[in-house]
Amino acid sequence: MDMRRLVGRNTRKIRLAKGLTQEQLAERSGFSQQYISDLERGCRNPTVVSLYELAQALGVHYLELLQPDKK
């Protein structure tokens, strides 16, 4: 399991469900829009602190960003 891709997919899924653009999430989280884009494409390796800050900006528990897809 590639955790970078998993976190990216979950971030994108939650962001879209909340009706946010990457720019809006960037403003809320303090990360750049480019960072959000790279993260969602699985090109970033976020730290635990980054995951927590993203989860706060999305209004979810940080573990939701780490949940594997249900099959």
Sine and cosine of phi, psi and omega as CSV:
sin_phi,cos_phi,sin_psi,cos_psi,sin_omega,cos_omega
0.00,0.00,0.81,-0.59,0.05,-1.00
-1.00,0.02,0.95,-0.30,-0.07,-1.00
-0.91,0.43,-0.54,0.84,0.02,-1.00
-0.89,0.46,-0.70,0.72,0.01,-1.00
-0.93,0.37,-0.63,0.77,0.01,-1.00
-0.88,0.47,-0.75,0.66,0.02,-1.00
-0.88,0.47,-0.66,0.75,0.01,-1.00
-0.88,0.47,-0.72,0.69,0.02,-1.00
-0.88,0.47,-0.70,0.71,-0.02,-1.00
-0.92,0.40,-0.64,0.77,0.03,-1.00
-0.87,0.48,-0.74,0.67,-0.01,-1.00
-0.88,0.47,-0.71,0.70,-0.02,-1.00
-0.86,0.50,-0.73,0.69,-0.02,-1.00
-0.93,0.37,-0.68,0.73,0.01,-1.00
-0.85,0.52,-0.73,0.69,-0.01,-1.00
-0.92,0.39,-0.62,0.79,0.04,-1.00
-0.89,0.46,-0.51,0.86,0.02,-1.00
-1.00,0.06,-0.05,1.00,0.03,-1.00
0.96,0.29,0.49,0.87,-0.03,-1.00
-0.98,-0.21,0.56,-0.83,0.17,-0.99
-1.00,0.05,0.22,-0.98,0.08,-1.00
-0.88,0.48,-0.60,0.80,0.01,-1.00
-0.90,0.44,-0.67,0.74,0.01,-1.00
-0.91,0.42,-0.67,0.75,0.04,-1.00
-0.90,0.43,-0.61,0.79,0.04,-1.00
-0.88,0.48,-0.70,0.71,0.02,-1.00
-0.88,0.47,-0.69,0.72,-0.03,-1.00
-0.93,0.37,-0.59,0.81,-0.13,-0.99
-1.00,-0.05,-0.38,0.93,-0.07,-1.00
1.00,0.02,-0.02,1.00,0.08,-1.00
-1.00,0.01,0.33,-0.94,0.03,-1.00
-0.98,0.21,0.34,-0.94,0.06,-1.00
-0.89,0.46,-0.59,0.81,0.02,-1.00
-0.90,0.44,-0.64,0.77,0.04,-1.00
-0.89,0.46,-0.71,0.71,0.01,-1.00
-0.87,0.49,-0.70,0.71,0.02,-1.00
-0.87,0.49,-0.75,0.66,0.02,-1.00
-0.88,0.48,-0.66,0.75,0.01,-1.00
-0.88,0.48,-0.74,0.67,-0.04,-1.00
-0.91,0.41,-0.42,0.91,0.04,-1.00
-1.00,0.02,0.01,1.00,0.03,-1.00
0.98,0.20,0.35,0.94,-0.03,-1.00
-0.99,-0.12,-0.04,1.00,0.01,-1.00
-0.89,-0.46,0.48,-0.88,0.06,-1.00
-0.90,-0.43,1.00,0.06,-0.12,-0.99
-0.93,0.36,0.54,-0.84,0.08,-1.00
-0.98,0.18,0.17,-0.99,0.06,-1.00
-0.87,0.49,-0.65,0.76,0.01,-1.00
-0.90,0.43,-0.67,0.74,0.03,-1.00
-0.88,0.47,-0.68,0.73,0.03,-1.00
-0.87,0.49,-0.69,0.73,0.01,-1.00
-0.89,0.46,-0.71,0.70,-0.01,-1.00
-0.91,0.42,-0.64,0.77,0.06,-1.00
-0.90,0.45,-0.70,0.72,0.01,-1.00
-0.88,0.48,-0.67,0.74,0.04,-1.00
-0.87,0.49,-0.69,0.72,-0.01,-1.00
-0.91,0.42,-0.52,0.85,0.01,-1.00
-1.00,0.05,-0.21,0.98,-0.01,-1.00
0.96,0.27,0.56,0.83,0.01,-1.00
-0.77,-0.64,0.22,-0.97,0.10,-1.00
-0.96,0.27,0.63,-0.78,-0.08,-1.00
-0.85,0.53,-0.46,0.89,0.00,-1.00
-0.92,0.40,-0.37,0.93,0.05,-1.00
-0.90,0.44,-0.44,0.90,0.03,-1.00
-0.97,0.24,-0.26,0.97,-0.05,-1.00
-0.95,-0.30,-0.02,1.00,-0.06,-1.00
-0.95,0.31,0.80,-0.60,0.06,-1.00
-0.92,0.39,0.39,-0.92,0.04,-1.00
-0.90,0.44,0.61,-0.79,0.05,-1.00
-1.00,0.10,0.77,-0.64,-0.04,-1.00
-0.90,-0.43,0.00,0.00,0.00,0.00
